[in-house]
């Protein structure tokens, strides 16, 4: 899809009344040089404005048309301009497919048909602003100024685009593009388009949904290759009504967990708020992705430094020690009352001594940190003399430029960093960050992006049949384990028995044993006394059978595993967009209680699995917590790899499966699938 004429038009046509005036005003403000032809049969031309009654009267073919008329008229107008050979369109009108009504869906189909080969944004969208080429096709007032380079902001919500354009954060914006219903041009299409514009330094996204995960992966991989960092606010984390989930694995992970996995593995910064998004994009625009996590931050207040430590907890920021040689020299240029550490409380001894302060800055920049920051909140410029603060900034900017080190200035309160200071910082290549929490999150995001890019493995979506009307079937535990064994995953020694043979079969296995009901209908056996562990005698077998025989005739008898370190869950969940994904976490009866799981996309690598295991709360137990035995982590990784291969091979047949618990034994003893459940559409090979 060629979107160049749509987003970089040399000529425009606008169709409609009230909303078209915003387009005219926006282009006047930005200084658009091309012709703008206004079609409105109800307005009368005058010396100032010329109006055309129809597209047939236009003196040429516009590159882009803005259609701001009713829904039904939009369907007709887009046909006119498609037949004319126009390069692209923006459709403002709503009440199309987003309503879910029959008429809305019908009009959407007509819109697609009538547009022909002409790409269009929307419907139900604000349009776009291209600050790089000085053109606005936007349904509101616009803020911001033309720029030679900047971030591209792609929004499903036009209002969100407005909000960010109105920001007081000096965020350099190259594009704001609203996609609306994504009926023709999707978020994925726009990402691909802006990646081909060398003037775009980073990409910001506000998204409610994506239409094509495969294409999303493709364009985000392209962003990584081109070293264009991406930050996103993806809404939809809250739990809304869902289908009944039969397995533990299904309850552990939802669509947003899949997106988390996707973004983590691709190095996309997932932000929670627009403030985090703006600051992250600011650091992406200026610095890009950081190659390390060694950060030094200075400031005039011990209180600020204490807050830094608290807010940084759990982030990827490493306040690594200042080298001893640097400390020795810092002591020479600082008051004896200054305690030299990182974060570094400068106090105010040198505040009026620009020479000493400059030497301090020089020394910190010399210490080979990946990024150096200065916390500084300005007083109100309308009420106070800020000369002293400006002088400090000038010294910091000079040191950063001389030492060629990435640097940021952080205002703990967003409003305490004046506009002219922000602009001065950006001009010097120093990032002016606003708001302590969002500033640290932005640094954290830049670090994580750099880490993900350095270790990235290619992703693939394996197609499933989840969209078919086939009935969902279930394998019993015994059947499920036979399939696991066939695929190289270890299971306990077992016999499928019945109440009459249970004692004899228990003796064959060898005490202690586990007795459990084997059924295709009972999924959570422990909740209904459907499983008994550590059975050591005939008497205990008989006691167990009093309960088990009431539940069914098939009794599964297994050898009791006695040398376990931890119980884990590993499983597969198959999604209509993502295909199969792997979920790992704390297992047994604590699966949901612990809320300790992580989702991985396919194909798996050993490094990806190890990183995921280390991120779990249970990882401390795996490594031998407080002198306890270390678990067989190597075999655990191999088992998860085998599960990934199984998921790839059976993507079209599976619905979901879990192994819970997966008993992880001591180092060298391996792992064992103690329970398993598979839901499928077709027989598993």
JOBELFEN-V704379 format. One record per pair of residues at least 4 apart in sequence whose C-alpha atoms are under 8 Angstrom apart, sorted by the first residue. I is the first residue (numbers start at 0). GAP is how many residues later the second one is. Records with the same first field share a line. If there is no record, write none. Layout:
I->GAP  GAP
This chain:
0->118  188
1->117
2->4  84  85  116  190
3->4  5
4->4  5  58  59  82  83
5->57  58  81  82  83  113  114
6->57  121  123
7->122  125  127
8->53  54  55  126
9->23  24  25  52  53
10->23  24  25  51  52  53
11->22  23  24  25  50  51  52  53  54
12->23  24  25  26  49  51  52  53
13->6  22  23  24  25  51  52  53  54
14->5  23  24  25  50  51  52  53  54
15->4  22  23  24  51  52  53
16->4  23  51  52
17->4
18->4  49  120  121
19->4  46  48  119
20->4
21->4  116  117  118  119
22->4  113  114  115  116  117
23->4  12
24->4  116
25->4  109  110  111  112  115  116
26->4  5  107  108  109  110
27->4
29->101  104  105  106  115  116
30->103  104
31->101  102  103
36->13  14  15  21
37->12  13  14
38->12  13  14  15  16
39->11  12  13  14
40->10  11  12  13
41->11
42->8
43->6  7
44->4  5  6
45->4
51->5  6
52->4
53->4
54->25  26
60->23  24  25
61->24  25
62->23  24  25
63->22  23  24  25  26
64->16  21  23  24  25
65->23  24  25  26  71
66->7  10  11  22  23  24  25  26
67->6  23  24  25
68->4  5  23  24
69->4  23
70->4  22  23  24  25  36
71->4  35
72->4
73->4  17  19  37
74->4  32  35  36  39
75->4  38
76->4
77->4  11  33  36  37
78->4  35  36  37
79->4
80->4  5
81->4  32  33  34  35  36
84->33
85->32
86->31  32
87->30  31  32
88->29  30  31  32
89->30  31  32  33  35  37  47
90->29  30  31  32  33  34  36
91->30  31  32  33  34  35  47
92->30  31  32
93->4  29  30  31
94->4  9  29
95->4  7  8  9  11  12  27  28
96->4  7  8  10  11  84
97->6  83
98->5
99->4  5
100->4
101->4
102->4
103->4
104->4
105->4
106->4
107->4  75
108->4
109->4
110->4
111->4  71  72
114->4  5
118->65  66
119->64  65
120->4  6  57  58  59  61  62  63  64
121->5  56  57  58  59  60  61  62  63
122->56  57  58  59  60
123->56  57
124->31  32  33  53  54  55  56
125->11  12  13  14  32  52  53  54
126->10  11  12  31  50  51  52
127->8  9  10  47  48  49  50
128->6  7  8  9  46  47  48
129->4  5  6  44  45  46
130->4  5  13  14  15  16  42  43  44
131->14  15  16  17  18  42  43  67
132->13
133->12
137->4
141->20  23  24
142->22  23
143->21  22  29
145->28
146->25  26  27
147->26  51
148->23  24  25  50  51  52
149->22  23  24  25  49  50  51  52  135
150->21  22  23  24  49  50  51  52  53  130  134
151->21  22  23  24  25  42  48  49  50  51  52
152->8  20  21  22  23  24  50  51  52  53
153->7  21  22  23  24  25  33  36  37  49  50  51  52
154->5  6  21  22  23  24  25  32  50  51  52
155->22  23  24  25  31  50  51  52
156->4  21  22  23  49  50
157->4  20  22
158->4
159->4  46
160->4  15  16  17
161->4
162->4
163->110  114
164->8  11
166->4
167->251
168->109  245  250  253  265
169->249  252  253
170->107  108  110  111
171->110  113
173->25  26
178->6  7  8
181->4  5
184->4  5
185->4  25
186->4  23
187->4  22  24  27  28  31
188->4
189->4
190->4  12  28
191->4  27
192->4
193->6
194->5  27  28  31  33
199->28
200->27  28  83  84
201->26  27  28  79  82  83  86
202->25  26  27  28  78
203->26  27  28  73  77
204->25  26  27  28  29
205->26  27  28  29
206->25  26  27  28
207->26  27  28
208->25
209->6
211->4  365
212->4  248  364  365
213->4  246  247
214->4
215->4
216->4  45  242
217->4
218->4
219->4  10  46
220->4  45
221->4
222->4  5  6  7
223->4  5  42  43  229
226->61
227->60
228->38  39  55  59  60  220
229->37  38  39  51
230->37  38  39  40  46  49  50
231->36  37  38  39  45
232->37  38  39  40  41  44
233->36  37  38
235->20
236->19
244->5  6
245->4  277
246->4  276  409  410  411  430
247->4  343  344  410  412
248->4  320  321  322  323  324  334  407  408  409
249->4  323  406
250->341
251->331  340  343  345
252->4  5  330  345  346
253->4
254->4
255->4
256->4  341  342
257->4  320  323  341  342  343
258->4
259->4  10  339
260->4  337  338  339  340
261->4  338  339
262->4  5  6  7
263->4  5  188
264->187  191  192
265->183  186  187  190
266->181  182  183  184  185  186
267->181
268->176  177  179  180
270->5  6
271->4  5
272->4
273->4
274->4  163
275->4  162  163  165  166
276->4  165
277->4
278->4  154  155  159  160  163
279->4  158  159  161  162  163  165  166
280->4  161
281->4  149  150  151
282->4  5  148  150  159  160  163
283->4  5  162
285->140  143  144  145
286->119  142  144
287->158
288->157  158  159  160  161
289->80  81  156  157  159  160
290->79  156  159  160
291->78  155  158  159
292->23  24  25  77  154
293->23  24  25  26  75  76  77
294->22  23  24  25  74  75  76  77  78
295->23  24  46  47  48  68  73  75  76  77
296->45  46  47  75  76  77  78
297->7  44  45  46  47  48  75  76  77
298->5  6  45  46  47  48  75  76  77
299->4  45  46  47  48  75  76
300->4  44  45  46
301->4  43  45
302->4
303->4  71  108
304->4  38  39  40
305->4
306->4
307->4  35  128
308->4  34
310->126  129
311->4  5  128
314->126  129
315->128  131  132
316->126  127  130
318->23  24
319->22
320->20  21
321->4  5  19  20  42  45
322->4  44
323->4
324->4
325->4  37  38  41
326->4  13
327->4
328->4  34
329->4  10  30  33
330->4  5  9
332->23  26  27
333->4  15  16  22  26
334->14  15
337->7  8  9  11
338->5  6
339->4  5
340->4
345->4
346->4
347->4
348->4
349->4  6  7
350->6  41
351->36
352->4
353->4  37  38  41
354->4
355->4
356->4  35  38
357->4  37  38  41
358->4
359->4
360->4  34  35  38
361->4  37  38  41
362->4
363->8
364->4  7  34  35  38  40
365->37
369->35  36
370->34  35  36  37
371->33  34  35  36
372->34  35  36  37
373->22  34  35  36
374->34  35  36  37
375->33  34  35  36
376->33  34  35  36  39  40
377->8  11  33  38  39  40
378->4  5  6  7  37
379->4  36
380->4  5  37
385->4
386->4
387->4
388->4
389->4  31
390->4
391->4
392->4
393->4
394->4
395->4
396->4  28  31  33
397->4
398->4
399->4  5  6  7  30
400->4  27  28
405->23  24
406->22  23  24
407->22  23  24  25
408->21  22  23  24
409->22  23  24  25  26  29
410->5  6  21  22  23  24  25
411->4  22  23  24  25
412->4  21  22  23
413->19  20  21
414->19
416->4  5  15  17
417->4
418->4
419->4
420->4
421->4  9  10
422->4
423->4
424->4  5  6  7
425->4  5  6
432->6
433->4  5
434->4
435->4
436->4
437->4
438->4
439->4
440->4
441->4
442->4
443->4
444->4
445->4
446->4
447->4
448->4
449->4
450->4
451->4
456->148
457->145
458->142  143  144
459->141  142  143
460->117  118  119  141
461->116  117  118  186  189  190
462->116  188  189
463->110  111  112  115  116  187  188  189  190
464->111  186  187  188  216
465->108  109  110  186  189
466->109
469->211
470->210
471->183  207  208  209
472->206  207  208  209
473->46  47  203  204  205  206
474->4  5  45  202  203  204  205
475->4  42  43  44  201  202
476->4  41  42  43  198  199  200
477->4  18  40  78
478->4
479->4  196  197  198
480->4  10  192  194  195
481->4
482->4  201
483->4  5  6  7
484->4  5  6
486->155  159
487->154
488->150  153  154  183  184
489->181  182  183
490->181  182  183
491->66  67  68  69  180  181  182
492->16  65  66
493->15  62  63  64  65
494->10  14  61  62  63
495->58  59  60  61
496->4  5  8  57  58  59  60
497->4  55  56  57  58
498->46  50  54  55  56
500->4
501->4  39  53  55
502->4  35  38  39
503->4
504->4  52
505->4  5  7  51  52
506->4
508->4  48  49  50
509->49
510->24  25  26  48  49
511->22  23  24  25  47  48
512->20  21  22  23  44  45  46  47
513->17  18  19  20  21  42  43  44  45  46
514->16  17  18  20  26  29  40  41  42  43
515->9  14  15  16  32  39  40  41
516->8  13  14  31  34  35  36  37  38  39
517->4  34  36  37  38
518->4  33  35
522->154
523->4
524->4  5  6
525->4  5
528->18  19
529->17  18  21
530->17
531->12
532->27
533->26
534->5  6
535->4  5
536->4
537->4
538->4
539->4
540->4
541->4
542->4
543->4
544->4
545->4
546->4
547->4  7
548->4
560->102
562->102  103
563->99  100  101  102
564->56  57  64  65  66  98  99  100  101
565->55  56  65  97  98  99
566->19  20  21  93  94  95  96  97
567->16  17  18  19  20  92  93  94  95  96
568->14  15  16  17  18  19  22  89  90  91  92  93
569->12  13  14  15  70  88  89  90  92
570->11  12  13  72  85  86  87  88
571->8  9  10  11  71  75  84  85  86
572->7  8  9  10  82  83  84
573->4  5  6  7  77  80  81  82
574->4  5  6
578->72
579->21  22  67  68  71
580->18  19  20  21  66
581->17  18  19  20  61  62
582->14  15  16  17
583->13  14  15  29
584->6  11  12  13  31  33
585->4  5  8  9  10  11  30  31  32
586->4  73  74  75
587->72  73
588->4
589->4
590->4  5
591->4
595->20  21  22
596->19
597->14  18
599->4  9  12
601->42  46
602->41  42  45
603->4  5  37  40
604->4  36
605->4  31  32  35
606->4
607->4
608->4  28  31
609->4  27
610->4
611->4
612->6
613->5
614->4
617->4
618->4
619->4  5
620->4  7  9  10
621->8  9  10  11
622->6  7  8
623->4  5  6  7
624->4  5
628->37  38
629->36  37
630->33  34  35  36
631->4  32  33  34  35  36  37  38  39
632->4  31  34
633->4
634->4  33  35  36
635->4  28  34  35
636->4
637->4
638->4  32
639->4
640->4
641->4
642->4
643->4
644->4
645->4
646->4  7
649->4  34  35
652->27  28  29  30  31
653->24  25  26  27  28  30
654->23  24  25  26
655->22  23  24
656->19  20  21  22
657->18  19  20
658->14  15  16  17  18
659->13  14  15  16
660->12  13  14  15
661->9  10  11  12  13
662->8  9  10  11
663->6  7  8
664->4  5  6  7
665->4
679->4
